[in-house]
Amino acid sequence: MRTVTFLVLEGVDKGRVYKDLPIPVTIGREEGNGLRLNDERVSRFHAKVQVEDGDIILTDLDSTNGTRVNGTAVQIRRLRAGDQVSIGRTMLLFGTMEEIAARRAVAAPANTGGQAQTIRAEELAAAAGRGAAPPPAVPANDRTVGPGGPANWTAFDDDIPPLPQKLTPAQAARLAEILDYLHRGLTTAVENIDANEDGTEVRIGFGEWQTIQAVQMLLARYGRSIADPDPRG
C-alpha cells in the first residue's frame, strides 16, 4: 500500500509530522480526515491525496480558501517530494527527508565533470517500498546541497544536532522564542517562491533573499554569543 508523509511547516500544528498515511487520504479540520488540521481557515474536507497511474495527485475539494502548491493556486496537481502545500494558514511539506533528498539528487548534476547522474524511478519506488533510503546519485559521504554545492548539510534525523536537555522553564521559553523568530523569518522569505513548471527550480525575489541572509547572520551572531557570552549579561 502506498503511503505519504507530510510535515507541518507553518500553522497551529507547526512541527507535527503525519507519517506514512495510507492513501487515498483527505485533509481537513473535521474528524474523519486522515490528516486533520486545527486551522479554522481549512475547510471541513479541504483536499484529497490519491494515487493515479503511479503519481501522487492532490485535488482541492472545492474548499472555501483554496489550495496552493509552491505558491500557485491549484485545483489538481501532481505532488513530488519537497513540494509545499498551503491550506488555510497551514503550510505542509510533502515527503520524507529521504524522498526529498532523492529528488534533489536526481535534479542536481553530480560533481562528476558536470554530467548529471540519474536514479531510475523504479529504483526509488523499490527503496521506498522497503522503507530504505533510495540509492544516492553521489557517494554517501558526498551529499550535495545543489549543483556544485557543498556537502555535509542534511535534514535527516540522524544528522540533526540534539537540543540541550534539562533546560529551566525560562531557558526553554527563551530558546523557543528565538527559534520561532528565526522560523518566521524563513517563512516570510519562502512564502512567495516562484516555481517553474516541472517544480525542479524555484526563484525568490531580492528582498526575500536578503531576509534569508539576515536569518543566516542572526544565527551566526547567536552562535558567537553562546561561545563567547558578554560578561555584562
C-alpha positions as CSV (number, residue, x, y, z in Angstrom):
1,M,0.0,0.0,0.0
2,R,1.3,3.4,-0.9
3,T,1.7,5.9,1.9
4,V,2.5,9.6,2.1
5,T,4.2,11.8,4.7
6,F,3.6,15.5,5.5
7,L,5.4,17.8,7.9
8,V,3.7,20.9,9.1
9,L,6.0,23.9,8.5
10,E,3.6,26.7,9.5
11,G,0.3,26.9,11.3
12,V,-1.2,25.9,14.6
13,D,0.1,22.3,14.1
14,K,3.6,23.5,13.2
15,G,6.2,20.8,13.8
16,R,3.8,17.9,13.7
17,V,4.6,15.0,11.3
18,Y,1.9,13.0,9.7
19,K,3.9,9.9,8.7
20,D,3.1,7.0,6.5
21,L,-0.6,7.9,5.9
22,P,-2.2,5.3,3.7
23,I,-3.7,6.8,0.6
24,P,-6.2,7.8,-0.5
25,V,-6.3,10.3,2.4
26,T,-8.3,13.5,2.9
27,I,-7.0,16.7,4.5
28,G,-9.3,18.9,6.6
29,R,-10.3,20.1,10.0
30,E,-13.2,17.6,10.6
31,E,-12.9,14.3,12.3
32,G,-12.7,11.6,9.8
33,N,-9.8,13.1,7.8
34,G,-6.6,11.1,7.7
35,L,-4.7,14.4,8.0
36,R,-6.7,16.6,10.4
37,L,-5.6,20.2,10.9
38,N,-6.5,22.6,13.7
39,D,-7.0,25.6,11.4
40,E,-10.3,27.5,11.2
41,R,-9.4,28.6,7.6
42,V,-9.2,24.9,6.5
43,S,-12.5,23.5,5.2
44,R,-14.1,20.5,6.8
45,F,-12.9,18.3,4.0
46,H,-10.4,20.5,2.2
47,A,-8.3,18.3,-0.2
48,K,-7.7,14.8,-1.2
49,V,-4.5,12.9,-1.9
50,Q,-4.6,9.8,-4.1
51,V,-2.6,7.6,-6.5
52,E,-3.3,7.7,-10.2
53,D,-1.0,5.8,-12.7
54,G,1.8,5.8,-10.1
55,D,1.6,9.5,-9.4
56,I,0.6,11.2,-6.2
57,I,-2.3,13.5,-7.0
58,L,-3.6,16.4,-4.8
59,T,-7.1,17.6,-5.5
60,D,-8.8,20.6,-3.9
61,L,-12.3,19.6,-2.8
62,D,-14.0,22.9,-3.6
63,S,-12.6,24.4,-0.4
64,T,-13.5,27.9,0.7
65,N,-10.0,29.3,0.8
66,G,-8.4,27.2,-1.9
67,T,-5.1,25.1,-2.0
68,R,-1.7,26.2,-3.2
69,V,1.3,24.2,-4.2
70,N,4.6,26.0,-4.2
71,G,2.8,29.3,-4.0
72,T,0.4,28.6,-7.0
73,A,-3.3,28.1,-6.6
74,V,-4.3,24.7,-7.9
75,Q,-7.4,22.6,-8.3
76,I,-5.5,19.4,-9.1
77,R,-1.7,18.9,-9.1
78,R,0.8,16.1,-9.1
79,L,2.8,16.2,-5.9
80,R,6.6,15.5,-5.7
81,A,8.8,15.2,-2.7
82,G,9.7,18.7,-1.4
83,D,6.6,20.4,-2.6
84,Q,5.0,22.9,-0.2
85,V,1.2,22.7,0.1
86,S,-0.6,25.7,1.6
87,I,-4.0,25.1,3.1
88,G,-5.6,27.9,5.1
89,R,-2.9,29.2,7.4
90,T,-1.1,25.9,7.3
91,M,1.9,25.1,5.2
92,L,2.7,21.4,4.6
93,L,6.0,19.9,3.3
94,F,5.3,16.8,1.3
95,G,7.6,13.8,1.5
96,T,10.1,12.3,3.9
97,M,13.6,13.6,4.1
98,E,14.9,10.6,2.2
99,E,12.4,11.2,-0.6
100,I,13.3,14.9,-0.8
101,A,17.0,14.1,-0.9
102,A,16.4,11.5,-3.7
103,R,14.5,14.1,-5.8
104,R,17.3,16.7,-5.2
105,A,19.9,14.1,-6.2
106,V,18.1,13.3,-9.4
107,A,17.6,17.0,-10.3
108,A,21.1,18.3,-9.5
109,P,24.1,17.4,-11.5
110,A,26.6,15.4,-9.6
111,N,30.2,16.5,-9.2
112,T,31.4,14.3,-12.0
113,G,32.6,16.5,-14.8
114,G,29.2,18.2,-15.0
115,Q,27.4,15.1,-16.0
116,A,24.1,14.6,-14.3
117,Q,23.6,11.2,-12.7
118,T,20.0,9.8,-12.6
119,I,18.2,7.4,-10.5
120,R,15.5,5.2,-12.2
121,A,12.0,5.7,-10.9
122,E,11.6,2.0,-10.2
123,E,14.7,2.1,-8.0
124,L,13.2,4.9,-5.9
125,A,9.9,3.1,-5.7
126,A,11.6,-0.2,-4.6
127,A,13.6,1.6,-2.0
128,A,10.5,3.4,-0.7
129,G,8.7,0.1,-0.5
130,R,11.5,-1.4,1.6
131,G,11.4,1.6,3.9
132,A,15.1,2.1,3.0
133,A,16.9,5.2,1.8
134,P,17.0,5.4,-2.0
135,P,20.3,4.8,-3.8
136,P,22.3,8.1,-3.9
137,A,23.2,9.8,-7.1
138,V,26.6,10.6,-5.4
139,P,28.6,8.7,-2.9
140,A,27.0,8.6,0.6
141,N,29.9,10.7,2.0
142,D,29.4,13.4,-0.6
143,R,25.8,14.6,-0.2
144,T,25.4,17.7,-2.2
145,V,23.2,20.7,-1.4
146,G,22.8,21.6,-5.1
147,P,24.7,21.8,-8.3
148,G,28.3,22.1,-7.3
149,G,27.2,22.9,-3.8
150,P,28.9,21.8,-0.6
151,A,28.3,18.6,1.1
152,N,27.7,17.9,4.8
153,W,24.3,19.5,5.3
154,T,21.2,17.4,5.5
155,A,17.9,17.4,7.4
156,F,18.0,13.7,8.2
157,D,17.0,12.9,11.8
158,D,20.4,11.1,12.4
159,D,22.3,14.2,11.3
160,I,20.4,16.9,13.3
161,P,22.3,18.0,16.4
162,P,20.2,17.3,19.5
163,L,18.7,20.1,21.6
164,P,20.0,20.7,25.1
165,Q,18.2,18.8,27.7
166,K,17.0,19.8,31.2
167,L,16.5,23.4,30.4
168,T,14.9,25.6,33.1
169,P,11.4,26.8,32.1
170,A,12.9,30.3,31.5
171,Q,15.7,28.9,29.3
172,A,13.2,26.8,27.3
173,A,10.9,29.8,26.8
174,R,13.8,31.9,25.5
175,L,15.1,29.2,23.2
176,A,11.6,28.6,21.8
177,E,11.2,32.4,21.2
178,I,14.5,32.5,19.3
179,L,13.7,29.5,17.1
180,D,10.2,30.8,16.4
181,Y,11.6,34.2,15.4
182,L,14.1,32.7,13.0
183,H,11.4,30.3,11.7
184,R,9.1,33.3,10.9
185,G,11.9,35.0,9.0
186,L,12.5,32.0,6.8
187,T,8.7,31.5,6.3
188,T,8.4,35.1,5.2
189,A,11.3,34.6,2.7
190,V,9.8,31.5,1.1
191,E,6.1,32.1,1.1
192,N,6.2,33.8,-2.3
193,I,8.6,31.5,-4.1
194,D,8.0,31.1,-7.8
195,A,8.4,27.5,-9.1
196,N,9.0,26.5,-12.7
197,E,6.5,24.2,-14.5
198,D,8.1,20.9,-13.5
199,G,9.0,22.0,-10.0
200,T,12.7,21.4,-10.3
201,E,13.7,25.1,-9.7
202,V,12.3,28.0,-7.7
203,R,13.0,31.7,-7.8
204,I,12.8,34.2,-4.9
205,G,13.0,38.0,-5.0
206,F,15.9,40.0,-3.9
207,G,14.1,41.1,-0.7
208,E,13.4,37.5,0.2
209,W,17.0,36.6,-0.4
210,Q,18.0,39.4,1.9
211,T,15.8,38.0,4.6
212,I,17.4,34.6,4.3
213,Q,20.8,36.2,4.6
214,A,19.6,38.2,7.7
215,V,18.5,34.9,9.3
216,Q,21.9,33.4,8.5
217,M,23.6,36.5,10.1
218,L,21.4,36.2,13.2
219,L,22.3,32.5,13.6
220,A,26.0,33.4,13.3
221,R,25.5,36.1,16.0
222,Y,23.7,33.7,18.3
223,G,26.4,31.1,17.8
224,R,29.1,33.5,18.7
225,S,27.3,34.9,21.7
226,I,26.8,31.3,23.1
227,A,30.5,30.5,22.6
228,D,31.7,33.9,23.9
229,P,29.0,35.4,26.1
230,D,29.0,39.1,27.0
231,P,30.2,39.3,30.7
232,R,27.9,42.3,31.2
233,G,24.9,40.0,30.6
